[in-house]
Amino acid sequence: MSIETPLIGGPQPLASDDGSSPLDGVTVGVVTFPGTLDDRDAARAVRLAGGSAVQLWHGDHDLQGVDAVIIPGGFSYGDYLRAGAISRFAPLMEQITAAASGGADALPVLGICNGFQVLTEAHLLPGSMIKNNSLHFLCRDQRLRVENAGTSWTSEYAEGEELVIPLKNQDGQFVADNRTLDELEGEGRVVFRYVDGNPNGSRRDIAGISNAAGNVVGLMPHPEHAVEAGFGPDSSARGAVDVRGGTDGLGIFTSVLKKLVG
């Protein structure tokens, strides 16, 4: 079932003379768990980027033929046990895990905040997320640096480019043993890094990572909240913007769509 969210404005996909678009038929599934908060926002981001969003329910066994999947933010199952610990056993996660591990044609998967936590619990990404070092919920606009522009979700950025994206979490501190951290650094799998201060104590200022193939990416900040002027951050790493005018996160969604159409 497609998620219908009316659009106020924003970029439109390029169309040919007959009105068609290379993105016609490209679908991105957005997973909803009990306690998910940002599924509608993620779906809106997909549509603003030019794709079609498809609602996926955690209890289903069918990915409905989608071309990519987003596991959005929230507090799935109330963060009981650990953030993401119960969600990783959802029937749909079995399908996602298998499809994301499928070699050259592996499914692109993005985990945002709670989605990142789910990906670590499902062992699609290494490490774990624990409570912020402040032990408080944190909500702020956060500057990031793109460390790897070669993943399925970051090709529209340049390595070293900076972004301003909202951050809101309680269990946002990324931790891993030194061997794992060294592997992530050495293999170029640190995708995003915090700039201008580490907000939650994450090891080596890591804000997002990928798997070895680059099709699975997880990050704690929320790019879906920085995709439309009037509804984004008050600042941008690209220069001055109007109030709520930051759209630095849109490239994450256009990246995967452009990859899917070659």
C-alpha positions in Angstrom: 0.0 0.0 0.0 1.5 3.3 -1.0 1.7 6.0 1.7 -0.2 9.1 0.4 1.2 12.2 2.0 0.2 15.5 0.3 3.1 17.6 -0.6 3.4 21.4 -0.2 6.3 21.8 -2.5 9.9 20.8 -3.1 12.0 19.3 -5.9 10.2 17.2 -8.5 11.8 14.3 -10.5 13.0 15.1 -14.0 10.4 14.1 -16.6 10.8 13.2 -20.2 8.8 14.7 -23.1 6.0 12.2 -22.5 5.8 13.2 -18.9 7.4 10.0 -17.6 10.2 10.0 -15.1 13.2 7.6 -14.7 12.0 7.2 -11.1 8.5 5.9 -12.1 8.0 2.6 -10.4 10.9 3.0 -8.0 9.6 2.1 -4.5 11.1 2.5 -1.1 9.5 0.6 1.8 9.1 2.3 5.2 8.8 -0.1 8.1 6.4 0.6 11.0 6.8 -1.1 14.4 4.6 -0.5 17.5 6.2 2.8 18.8 7.6 4.0 15.5 7.3 7.8 15.3 8.9 9.0 12.1 7.6 6.6 9.4 5.4 9.4 7.8 8.3 11.8 7.8 10.5 9.2 6.1 7.8 8.5 3.5 7.5 12.2 2.8 11.3 12.5 2.3 11.1 9.7 -0.2 8.4 11.4 -2.2 10.1 14.8 -2.0 13.2 13.1 -3.5 11.0 11.8 -6.4 10.3 8.2 -5.4 7.2 6.3 -4.1 6.9 5.2 -0.5 5.3 1.9 0.4 4.1 1.1 3.9 5.5 -2.1 5.4 4.2 -3.5 8.7 6.6 -5.2 11.0 4.5 -8.3 11.4 4.3 -9.1 7.7 6.4 -11.6 5.8 6.4 -9.8 2.4 8.6 -6.9 1.3 6.1 -6.2 -1.5 8.9 -6.0 -4.1 10.3 -2.7 -2.9 13.6 -1.5 -4.2 15.0 -0.2 -0.9 13.9 -0.1 2.8 14.0 2.6 5.5 13.7 1.6 9.1 12.7 4.9 10.7 13.1 6.5 14.1 10.9 6.2 17.2 10.8 4.0 20.2 9.8 0.6 18.8 8.3 -1.6 21.5 9.0 1.2 23.9 12.7 0.4 23.9 12.0 -2.4 26.3 15.0 -4.6 27.1 17.2 -2.4 24.8 16.4 -0.1 22.0 15.7 -2.2 19.0 16.2 -5.5 20.8 12.6 -6.8 20.4 12.1 -5.3 16.9 14.9 -7.3 15.4 12.8 -10.4 15.9 9.9 -9.1 13.8 9.0 -11.3 10.9 9.7 -8.6 8.4 13.2 -8.2 9.7 14.0 -11.7 8.6 13.1 -10.7 5.1 15.1 -7.5 5.3 18.2 -9.2 6.7 18.1 -11.9 4.0 17.6 -9.3 1.2 20.2 -6.9 2.5 22.8 -9.7 2.5 22.2 -10.8 -1.1 25.5 -10.0 -2.7 25.7 -7.7 -5.7 22.0 -7.1 -5.9 21.6 -6.7 -2.1 18.7 -4.5 -0.9 19.7 -1.0 0.1 18.6 -0.4 3.8 18.8 2.8 5.8 18.3 2.8 9.6 17.6 6.2 11.2 18.0 6.6 15.0 15.9 3.7 16.3 16.3 2.1 12.9 20.1 2.2 13.4 19.6 0.5 16.8 17.5 -2.2 15.1 20.2 -2.8 12.5 22.9 -3.3 15.2 20.6 -5.7 17.1 20.0 -7.6 13.9 23.8 -7.8 13.3 23.4 -6.0 9.9 25.8 -3.4 11.4 28.4 -3.9 14.1 28.6 -2.2 17.5 25.8 -1.2 19.8 23.9 1.8 21.0 23.8 2.8 24.7 22.4 5.8 26.6 23.9 9.2 25.9 26.8 10.0 28.2 24.7 12.8 29.6 21.9 10.3 30.5 19.4 12.7 29.1 17.3 12.8 26.0 18.9 15.2 23.5 17.2 17.2 20.8 19.2 19.7 18.7 20.4 20.5 15.2 23.7 18.7 14.6 26.5 19.3 12.2 27.9 16.2 10.6 30.7 15.4 8.1 30.3 12.9 5.3 33.2 10.5 5.5 32.1 8.1 2.9 30.3 9.3 -0.3 30.4 5.8 -1.9 27.5 4.1 -0.2 24.0 3.6 -1.6 22.7 6.4 0.5 25.5 9.1 0.2 26.5 9.3 -3.5 24.9 12.7 -3.9 27.4 14.2 -1.4 31.1 14.8 -1.6 33.5 13.2 0.9 34.2 15.9 3.5 31.0 17.7 2.9 29.2 18.9 6.0 25.5 18.8 6.8 23.2 20.1 9.5 20.5 17.6 10.5 18.3 17.3 13.5 19.4 14.9 16.3 16.9 13.5 18.9 17.7 10.5 21.0 18.2 9.0 24.4 20.2 5.9 23.5 22.4 7.5 20.9 25.9 6.6 22.0 27.6 4.3 19.5 30.0 1.9 21.1 32.2 -0.9 19.9 35.5 -2.6 20.9 38.7 -1.0 19.5 39.2 -3.8 17.0 35.8 -3.2 15.5 36.4 0.6 15.5 39.7 0.1 13.8 38.1 -2.1 11.1 35.4 0.5 10.5 37.9 3.2 10.1 40.3 1.2 8.0 37.6 -0.1 5.6 36.1 3.4 5.2 32.8 2.3 6.8 32.5 5.4 9.0 29.9 7.2 6.9 29.1 10.2 9.1 31.0 11.9 11.9 29.9 14.5 14.4 31.4 17.9 14.0 31.6 20.8 16.4 31.3 18.6 19.5 30.2 15.1 20.2 26.6 15.2 21.5 26.3 11.8 23.1 29.7 10.3 23.7 29.8 8.1 20.6 33.2 6.4 20.1 35.5 8.4 17.7 32.6 10.9 17.1 30.9 8.3 14.9 27.4 9.3 13.8 26.8 6.7 11.1 28.3 3.6 9.6 27.8 1.1 6.8 28.3 -2.6 6.2 31.2 -3.7 4.0 29.1 -3.6 0.8 27.8 -0.1 1.4 24.1 -1.0 0.9 23.2 -0.9 4.6 23.7 2.4 6.4 22.7 3.5 9.9 22.9 6.9 11.4 21.6 8.5 14.6 20.6 12.0 13.3 17.3 12.4 11.3 17.8 13.4 7.7 14.1 13.1 7.0 13.6 16.2 9.1 15.9 18.2 6.8 14.3 17.8 3.4 11.9 20.6 2.9 12.3 24.3 3.3 10.0 25.6 6.0 10.2 22.4 8.0 13.9 21.9 8.5 16.7 23.2 10.7 17.3 26.9 11.1 20.8 26.5 9.5 22.6 24.7 6.8 26.2 23.8 6.3 25.8 25.1 2.7 25.2 28.7 3.7 22.5 31.0 5.1 18.9 29.8 4.9 15.6 31.2 6.1 14.1 30.1 9.4 13.4 26.4 9.2 15.0 26.4 5.7 17.7 23.7 6.0 17.4 20.8 3.6 20.8 19.2 3.9 19.3 15.7 4.5 17.5 15.4 1.1 20.6 14.0 -0.6 20.4 10.8 1.4 17.1 10.0 -0.3 18.0 11.2 -3.7 21.2 9.2 -3.5 19.5 5.8 -3.2 16.9 6.7 -5.8 19.6 7.6 -8.4 21.4 4.4 -7.6 18.4 2.4 -8.2 17.8 3.9 -11.7 21.5 3.5 -12.6 
